[in-house]
Amino acid sequence: MDLQDVLYAVTTVSLISGFNHGHSSTPLFVLFVALLAVLNVRLFLTPVAPIFIVPPMIVFLVIHLASAFRSGAGDGMFFLVQAVILLTFVWLFVARYSMRPMHGYFTAAGVGLLGLLAYVAGWHVMHGFYFSWKRLSDAKAVFDVLPLILVVAARSRNAFTRSIFPLLVVVLVAAIFISGERKAYILLVVVSPLLINLRNPLTYALPFLLLVSAPIAVSLERSGYVERQIETLQGFAEGRVVKTISNEGRSAAVRVAIQTFKQHPIFGVGTNAELTYVRRYDPTVAAPHNEWLRVAAENGIIGLFFYGATVVWGLAGVLRGHVLGRSRSRSERAVAFTFAAMLLIYVSLEAFDFIVLLAFLMIPFVQYLRLDPVEAQAAPVRAPRARHAAGFRRLQGVAAAGSPRRAP
């Protein structure tokens, strides 16, 4: 781990560090992105630059930007500045970690995210909120990252990480359940088979689990929280919406978004105009918490097609055995799958904001990141396709010597 790993980790964590009830942490993120850009100008000329040519994403961004200007000059400039900032971060992040292992970043980001988790949990407990830890604005997104932390830890060969893995499972799974963050529930269920680690049987953590969970379970059961969460998850499985204040508001927003799409199916009502438009029907309607519906309502079927094509482009590459001239281990593909699933769930079940757009922009490039937690040094690259050949000849000059890694 070096200072650059720490800086990239701090930049990532800063985006979800909005502690103060709706006060955005975006300015802090923008400051760190500017610093990264100044320190890493050379990464804009990286040998792997061709991977950033994702035709459907480029077309979607052009449509999205043109549609924003159609809504108004202010909306157009806002989206343009937002897109430039986020694309700068994505370019720098992917350019760096497609050519070097991410284990240093994992360490730094893991410490930062666990520290943020401790703050979020401590704040809620100190203010008398013993469950449903979602009152600190963007900071609640820390729960959505916890399953990814568990998958990375499950594949780590670090002695300390292996020794505390059972404890991590108990604490982080309990935190996800207590938080009430349903996107984290879904991701945890999806990736749970990847958490099996015979070197650290969960039975080792049983005494701790009983000690911690007993009073929490009694408190949650008395409040009806457990029953409500189980009912919500059962509703998801059955394809229905459970009646809660949050769900009913989102259900109304979904209905109005679908109605808006039906009325403007080709080009939509314009980027960032959907919420204003639907409130003509109902001033109380909130965002639908679904980017697919928002894009359909704002950019029509044309925008939705290229949005979906961008996501498919990224997901299709997640489980590839070889990428950028190197072999990918099973551990790397497991982490890549979890990372991509986290981003996909986020854009599918969250309201439009800075973080959601970043999640979308990152999806096509997860396949290129060196996500293996145990990769200690850059592996040499094999002969690339012709259009990458010149850049990879330069890359081979700095790659470590040795044979490509075999999948563990």
LUMLUM-945291 format. One record per residue (C-alpha): residue number from 1; x, y, z. Coordinates in pm, whole numbers. Example, Ala and Ser with C-alpha at 12.3 -4.5 7.8 and 13.67 -1.06 7.14 Angstrom:
<nodes>
<i 1; x 1230; y -450; z 780>
<i 2; x 1367; y -106; z 714>
</nodes>
This chain:
<nodes>
<i 1; x 0; y 0; z 0>
<i 2; x 132; y 344; z -92>
<i 3; x 9; y 702; z -54>
<i 4; x -174; y 684; z -387>
<i 5; x -374; y 383; z -264>
<i 6; x -466; y 580; z 46>
<i 7; x -567; y 884; z -160>
<i 8; x -788; y 678; z -392>
<i 9; x -947; y 510; z -89>
<i 10; x -1009; y 842; z 86>
<i 11; x -1163; y 982; z -234>
<i 12; x -1399; y 685; z -259>
<i 13; x -1505; y 696; z 105>
<i 14; x -1552; y 1073; z 93>
<i 15; x -1837; y 1032; z -154>
<i 16; x -2053; y 852; z 102>
<i 17; x -1943; y 1048; z 409>
<i 18; x -2243; y 1286; z 417>
<i 19; x -2298; y 1287; z 793>
<i 20; x -2519; y 1588; z 847>
<i 21; x -2874; y 1504; z 746>
<i 22; x -2875; y 1587; z 379>
<i 23; x -2561; y 1801; z 364>
<i 24; x -2383; y 1668; z 58>
<i 25; x -2028; y 1535; z 72>
<i 26; x -1993; y 1593; z -303>
<i 27; x -1767; y 1904; z -271>
<i 28; x -1515; y 1700; z -71>
<i 29; x -1517; y 1428; z -335>
<i 30; x -1467; y 1686; z -612>
<i 31; x -1167; y 1830; z -424>
<i 32; x -1003; y 1487; z -399>
<i 33; x -1071; y 1411; z -767>
<i 34; x -901; y 1738; z -864>
<i 35; x -601; y 1642; z -650>
<i 36; x -583; y 1296; z -809>
<i 37; x -598; y 1451; z -1156>
<i 38; x -309; y 1687; z -1078>
<i 39; x -95; y 1406; z -933>
<i 40; x -172; y 1157; z -1211>
<i 41; x -182; y 1351; z -1537>
<i 42; x 16; y 1071; z -1704>
<i 43; x -275; y 830; z -1650>
<i 44; x -475; y 1016; z -1911>
<i 45; x -219; y 883; z -2163>
<i 46; x -219; y 529; z -2023>
<i 47; x -149; y 234; z -2258>
<i 48; x -491; y 90; z -2167>
<i 49; x -678; y 399; z -2289>
<i 50; x -863; y 198; z -2563>
<i 51; x -1066; y 14; z -2297>
<i 52; x -1251; y 340; z -2229>
<i 53; x -1409; y 327; z -2574>
<i 54; x -1747; y 183; z -2477>
<i 55; x -1976; y 277; z -2770>
<i 56; x -2314; y 235; z -2596>
<i 57; x -2200; y 440; z -2295>
<i 58; x -2066; y 718; z -2517>
<i 59; x -2393; y 730; z -2713>
<i 60; x -2599; y 730; z -2392>
<i 61; x -2398; y 1016; z -2241>
<i 62; x -2440; y 1222; z -2559>
<i 63; x -2818; y 1160; z -2553>
<i 64; x -2834; y 1231; z -2181>
<i 65; x -2638; y 1557; z -2219>
<i 66; x -2836; y 1678; z -2522>
<i 67; x -3159; y 1598; z -2338>
<i 68; x -3037; y 1794; z -2034>
<i 69; x -2982; y 2103; z -2248>
<i 70; x -3329; y 2047; z -2393>
<i 71; x -3462; y 2080; z -2038>
<i 72; x -3268; y 2404; z -1991>
<i 73; x -2920; y 2554; z -2008>
<i 74; x -2882; y 2522; z -1632>
<i 75; x -2963; y 2150; z -1637>
<i 76; x -2729; y 2099; z -1932>
<i 77; x -2432; y 2270; z -1767>
<i 78; x -2499; y 2092; z -1438>
<i 79; x -2492; y 1750; z -1602>
<i 80; x -2189; y 1838; z -1814>
<i 81; x -1983; y 1941; z -1510>
<i 82; x -2105; y 1638; z -1314>
<i 83; x -2018; y 1399; z -1598>
<i 84; x -1669; y 1548; z -1645>
<i 85; x -1590; y 1511; z -1273>
<i 86; x -1714; y 1152; z -1254>
<i 87; x -1554; y 1042; z -1581>
<i 88; x -1225; y 1191; z -1462>
<i 89; x -1238; y 979; z -1147>
<i 90; x -1343; y 664; z -1337>
<i 91; x -1062; y 712; z -1591>
<i 92; x -795; y 762; z -1323>
<i 93; x -923; y 476; z -1105>
<i 94; x -953; y 222; z -1386>
<i 95; x -628; y 328; z -1556>
<i 96; x -437; y 279; z -1230>
<i 97; x -597; y -42; z -1110>
<i 98; x -615; y -215; z -1447>
<i 99; x -233; y -211; z -1446>
<i 100; x -157; y -276; z -1078>
<i 101; x -311; y -494; z -803>
<i 102; x -575; y -347; z -575>
<i 103; x -469; y -511; z -248>
<i 104; x -331; y -181; z -117>
<i 105; x -651; y 0; z -207>
<i 106; x -857; y -276; z -41>
<i 107; x -664; y -232; z 282>
<i 108; x -698; y 146; z 290>
<i 109; x -1061; y 151; z 176>
<i 110; x -1153; y -129; z 417>
<i 111; x -1016; y 64; z 713>
<i 112; x -1197; y 379; z 599>
<i 113; x -1530; y 202; z 542>
<i 114; x -1519; y 18; z 874>
<i 115; x -1440; y 349; z 1044>
<i 116; x -1739; y 506; z 869>
<i 117; x -1955; y 211; z 974>
<i 118; x -1847; y 258; z 1337>
<i 119; x -1938; y 627; z 1317>
<i 120; x -2280; y 560; z 1162>
<i 121; x -2364; y 289; z 1416>
<i 122; x -2233; y 497; z 1709>
<i 123; x -2426; y 807; z 1603>
<i 124; x -2754; y 618; z 1580>
<i 125; x -2710; y 439; z 1912>
<i 126; x -2610; y 762; z 2090>
<i 127; x -2925; y 930; z 1955>
<i 128; x -3152; y 645; z 2063>
<i 129; x -3192; y 475; z 1725>
<i 130; x -3110; y 111; z 1788>
<i 131; x -3215; y -10; z 1443>
<i 132; x -3293; y 132; z 1097>
<i 133; x -2957; y 312; z 1072>
<i 134; x -3039; y 522; z 766>
<i 135; x -3063; y 875; z 908>
<i 136; x -2726; y 1009; z 793>
<i 137; x -2797; y 1076; z 427>
<i 138; x -2536; y 929; z 188>
<i 139; x -2349; y 757; z 472>
<i 140; x -2610; y 479; z 472>
<i 141; x -2446; y 356; z 150>
<i 142; x -2170; y 209; z 367>
<i 143; x -2402; y -87; z 436>
<i 144; x -2427; y -162; z 63>
<i 145; x -2049; y -209; z 51>
<i 146; x -2027; y -451; z 345>
<i 147; x -2098; y -770; z 141>
<i 148; x -1810; y -672; z -90>
<i 149; x -1581; y -632; z 210>
<i 150; x -1680; y -981; z 326>
<i 151; x -1609; y -1140; z -14>
<i 152; x -1267; y -972; z -31>
<i 153; x -1186; y -1082; z 324>
<i 154; x -1299; y -1440; z 252>
<i 155; x -1038; y -1464; z -24>
<i 156; x -755; y -1291; z 156>
<i 157; x -446; y -1488; z 255>
<i 158; x -339; y -1231; z 513>
<i 159; x -302; y -1409; z 847>
<i 160; x -469; y -1131; z 1046>
<i 161; x -764; y -1103; z 807>
<i 162; x -812; y -1479; z 811>
<i 163; x -807; y -1484; z 1191>
<i 164; x -1077; y -1218; z 1227>
<i 165; x -1293; y -1334; z 935>
<i 166; x -1557; y -1508; z 1155>
<i 167; x -1583; y -1192; z 1363>
<i 168; x -1620; y -981; z 1048>
<i 169; x -1902; y -1204; z 924>
<i 170; x -2092; y -1180; z 1252>
<i 171; x -2050; y -805; z 1295>
<i 172; x -2110; y -700; z 934>
<i 173; x -2406; y -932; z 873>
<i 174; x -2562; y -806; z 1198>
<i 175; x -2497; y -446; z 1090>
<i 176; x -2664; y -508; z 752>
<i 177; x -2973; y -656; z 915>
<i 178; x -3003; y -385; z 1181>
<i 179; x -2951; y -109; z 925>
<i 180; x -3266; y -192; z 729>
<i 181; x -3079; y -117; z 404>
<i 182; x -3257; y -354; z 168>
<i 183; x -3008; y -321; z -118>
<i 184; x -2747; y -465; z 118>
<i 185; x -2982; y -754; z 207>
<i 186; x -3023; y -847; z -157>
<i 187; x -2650; y -832; z -233>
<i 188; x -2567; y -1037; z 77>
<i 189; x -2808; y -1311; z -31>
<i 190; x -2669; y -1311; z -386>
<i 191; x -2303; y -1342; z -279>
<i 192; x -2347; y -1557; z 33>
<i 193; x -2210; y -1873; z -143>
<i 194; x -1884; y -1683; z -199>
<i 195; x -1835; y -1637; z 176>
<i 196; x -1770; y -2005; z 248>
<i 197; x -1423; y -2031; z 399>
<i 198; x -1337; y -2368; z 548>
<i 199; x -1021; y -2230; z 707>
<i 200; x -1235; y -2012; z 934>
<i 201; x -1551; y -2202; z 1030>
<i 202; x -1820; y -1968; z 1162>
<i 203; x -1864; y -2196; z 1462>
<i 204; x -1555; y -2028; z 1607>
<i 205; x -1762; y -1713; z 1642>
<i 206; x -2064; y -1878; z 1806>
<i 207; x -1995; y -1760; z 2165>
<i 208; x -1949; y -1402; z 2046>
<i 209; x -2259; y -1426; z 1827>
<i 210; x -2475; y -1541; z 2120>
<i 211; x -2336; y -1273; z 2351>
<i 212; x -2400; y -987; z 2109>
<i 213; x -2716; y -1103; z 1936>
<i 214; x -2929; y -1198; z 2236>
<i 215; x -3007; y -847; z 2368>
<i 216; x -3027; y -706; z 2015>
<i 217; x -3270; y -977; z 1904>
<i 218; x -3496; y -920; z 2207>
<i 219; x -3501; y -544; z 2145>
<i 220; x -3575; y -579; z 1773>
<i 221; x -3847; y -837; z 1826>
<i 222; x -4028; y -621; z 2081>
<i 223; x -4024; y -328; z 1839>
<i 224; x -4171; y -532; z 1552>
<i 225; x -3865; y -452; z 1340>
<i 226; x -3782; y -815; z 1260>
<i 227; x -4137; y -885; z 1147>
<i 228; x -4143; y -577; z 921>
<i 229; x -3810; y -660; z 755>
<i 230; x -3908; y -1023; z 693>
<i 231; x -4240; y -907; z 545>
<i 232; x -4059; y -661; z 316>
<i 233; x -3815; y -926; z 189>
<i 234; x -4101; y -1171; z 139>
<i 235; x -4280; y -906; z -65>
<i 236; x -3970; y -863; z -284>
<i 237; x -3963; y -1238; z -346>
<i 238; x -4333; y -1242; z -438>
<i 239; x -4309; y -936; z -662>
<i 240; x -4535; y -713; z -452>
<i 241; x -4489; y -391; z -255>
<i 242; x -4533; y -413; z 122>
<i 243; x -4730; y -122; z 266>
<i 244; x -4490; y 108; z 448>
<i 245; x -4451; y 485; z 424>
<i 246; x -4131; y 448; z 223>
<i 247; x -4263; y 176; z -6>
<i 248; x -4596; y 346; z -75>
<i 249; x -4418; y 670; z -173>
<i 250; x -4189; y 483; z -410>
<i 251; x -4477; y 282; z -552>
<i 252; x -4659; y 603; z -642>
<i 253; x -4341; y 741; z -800>
<i 254; x -4303; y 425; z -1007>
<i 255; x -4659; y 447; z -1135>
<i 256; x -4617; y 811; z -1238>
<i 257; x -4278; y 739; z -1403>
<i 258; x -4438; y 463; z -1610>
<i 259; x -4722; y 698; z -1705>
<i 260; x -4468; y 963; z -1807>
<i 261; x -4282; y 711; z -2025>
<i 262; x -4604; y 604; z -2196>
<i 263; x -4683; y 966; z -2280>
<i 264; x -4332; y 1042; z -2410>
<i 265; x -4196; y 701; z -2523>
<i 266; x -3936; y 805; z -2782>
<i 267; x -3730; y 1089; z -2635>
<i 268; x -3873; y 1126; z -2284>
<i 269; x -3933; y 1453; z -2102>
<i 270; x -3568; y 1556; z -2076>
<i 271; x -3278; y 1480; z -1840>
<i 272; x -3348; y 1592; z -1481>
<i 273; x -3702; y 1698; z -1581>
<i 274; x -3884; y 1381; z -1472>
<i 275; x -3935; y 1482; z -1109>
<i 276; x -4059; y 1830; z -1203>
<i 277; x -4287; y 1683; z -1466>
<i 278; x -4448; y 1416; z -1247>
<i 279; x -4517; y 1662; z -967>
<i 280; x -4765; y 1827; z -1198>
<i 281; x -4973; y 1517; z -1131>
<i 282; x -4891; y 1475; z -763>
<i 283; x -4677; y 1725; z -564>
<i 284; x -4601; y 1459; z -302>
<i 285; x -4438; y 1210; z -541>
<i 286; x -4072; y 1137; z -471>
<i 287; x -3811; y 980; z -699>
<i 288; x -3891; y 621; z -809>
<i 289; x -3557; y 490; z -676>
<i 290; x -3499; y 309; z -1002>
<i 291; x -3261; y 441; z -1267>
<i 292; x -3414; y 226; z -1539>
<i 293; x -3751; y 396; z -1494>
<i 294; x -3597; y 740; z -1458>
<i 295; x -3396; y 700; z -1779>
<i 296; x -3704; y 569; z -1961>
<i 297; x -3910; y 867; z -1846>
<i 298; x -3641; y 1126; z -1917>
<i 299; x -3465; y 988; z -2227>
<i 300; x -3729; y 757; z -2374>
<i 301; x -3677; y 419; z -2533>
<i 302; x -3369; y 539; z -2722>
<i 303; x -3185; y 646; z -2408>
<i 304; x -3301; y 335; z -2220>
<i 305; x -3165; y 109; z -2496>
<i 306; x -2813; y 253; z -2477>
<i 307; x -2827; y 264; z -2096>
<i 308; x -2912; y -107; z -2086>
<i 309; x -2654; y -188; z -2354>
<i 310; x -2384; y -21; z -2141>
<i 311; x -2476; y -233; z -1839>
<i 312; x -2483; y -553; z -2048>
<i 313; x -2143; y -460; z -2196>
<i 314; x -1998; y -450; z -1844>
<i 315; x -2173; y -756; z -1702>
<i 316; x -2075; y -969; z -2001>
<i 317; x -1708; y -917; z -1921>
<i 318; x -1717; y -972; z -1545>
<i 319; x -1650; y -1347; z -1555>
<i 320; x -1401; y -1347; z -1844>
<i 321; x -1103; y -1576; z -1786>
<i 322; x -857; y -1345; z -1964>
<i 323; x -855; y -968; z -1989>
<i 324; x -593; y -721; z -2108>
<i 325; x -356; y -1004; z -2186>
<i 326; x -356; y -1168; z -1842>
<i 327; x -531; y -1458; z -1673>
<i 328; x -790; y -1388; z -1405>
<i 329; x -809; y -1610; z -1098>
<i 330; x -1134; y -1744; z -954>
<i 331; x -1088; y -1512; z -658>
<i 332; x -1064; y -1212; z -887>
<i 333; x -1377; y -1311; z -1075>
<i 334; x -1565; y -1368; z -747>
<i 335; x -1479; y -1018; z -627>
<i 336; x -1558; y -872; z -971>
<i 337; x -1899; y -1041; z -968>
<i 338; x -1974; y -898; z -623>
<i 339; x -1856; y -551; z -722>
<i 340; x -2065; y -552; z -1039>
<i 341; x -2371; y -689; z -856>
<i 342; x -2338; y -414; z -595>
<i 343; x -2332; y -145; z -865>
<i 344; x -2623; y -302; z -1057>
<i 345; x -2841; y -329; z -745>
<i 346; x -2757; y 29; z -655>
<i 347; x -2864; y 176; z -990>
<i 348; x -3177; y -41; z -988>
<i 349; x -3300; y 50; z -639>
<i 350; x -3169; y 398; z -561>
<i 351; x -3275; y 751; z -648>
<i 352; x -3076; y 951; z -903>
<i 353; x -2781; y 1138; z -758>
<i 354; x -2404; y 1175; z -790>
<i 355; x -2332; y 828; z -651>
<i 356; x -2582; y 652; z -877>
<i 357; x -2434; y 806; z -1191>
<i 358; x -2085; y 703; z -1075>
<i 359; x -2210; y 346; z -1020>
<i 360; x -2344; y 336; z -1376>
<i 361; x -2021; y 473; z -1525>
<i 362; x -1812; y 218; z -1336>
<i 363; x -2007; y -93; z -1445>
<i 364; x -1842; y -134; z -1791>
<i 365; x -1492; y -123; z -1639>
<i 366; x -1516; y -364; z -1344>
<i 367; x -1391; y -641; z -1572>
<i 368; x -1054; y -467; z -1616>
<i 369; x -972; y -406; z -1249>
<i 370; x -711; y -626; z -1078>
<i 371; x -945; y -728; z -798>
<i 372; x -767; y -1040; z -670>
<i 373; x -701; y -971; z -296>
<i 374; x -389; y -1191; z -297>
<i 375; x -222; y -1059; z -611>
<i 376; x 101; y -908; z -484>
<i 377; x 250; y -781; z -807>
<i 378; x 153; y -708; z -1163>
<i 379; x 146; y -1020; z -1376>
<i 380; x 296; y -1008; z -1724>
<i 381; x 61; y -962; z -2014>
<i 382; x 15; y -1200; z -2305>
<i 383; x -6; y -1090; z -2666>
<i 384; x -303; y -852; z -2698>
<i 385; x -525; y -788; z -2993>
<i 386; x -380; y -570; z -3264>
<i 387; x -553; y -248; z -3163>
<i 388; x -396; y -271; z -2816>
<i 389; x -55; y -392; z -2927>
<i 390; x 141; y -65; z -2925>
<i 391; x 20; y 34; z -2580>
<i 392; x 88; y -309; z -2437>
<i 393; x 442; y -314; z -2567>
<i 394; x 499; y -11; z -2346>
<i 395; x 311; y -177; z -2061>
<i 396; x 525; y -490; z -2084>
<i 397; x 828; y -278; z -2015>
<i 398; x 705; y -211; z -1660>
<i 399; x 524; y -539; z -1590>
<i 400; x 674; y -776; z -1338>
<i 401; x 859; y -1081; z -1462>
<i 402; x 726; y -1433; z -1415>
<i 403; x 451; y -1662; z -1539>
<i 404; x 85; y -1563; z -1545>
<i 405; x -103; y -1654; z -1228>
<i 406; x -306; y -1970; z -1221>
<i 407; x -651; y -1962; z -1073>
<i 408; x -635; y -2080; z -713>
</nodes>
